[in-house]
């Protein structure tokens, strides 16, 4: 079974500690629901930079990622179904980009 990278876009800092606690509880529940499929829970990421042949831009690109996870699934369809449960999707706070990690 292949692995899939879930790249998170959006979200942000929480206004209160309680809001942050509720969000983290939702993430823990989502990961628990996926069980052994979670290869790496990942992490939020800081400011991103775009490196090209022309140099380095500190703009993070058109849609910078805010975090990532690595998930094991039987196929793309199963990975997409798992991604639909992501807490970032609640209330339109963000999106999840799903891509297969290709073994080389």
Secondary structure, DSSP 8 states (H G I E B T S, - for coil): -EEEEEEEEE----SSHHHHHHHHHHHHHHHHHHGGGEEEEEEE-----EEETTEEETT--TT---EEEEEEESSHHHHHHHHTT-GGGGGG-EEEEEEEE---
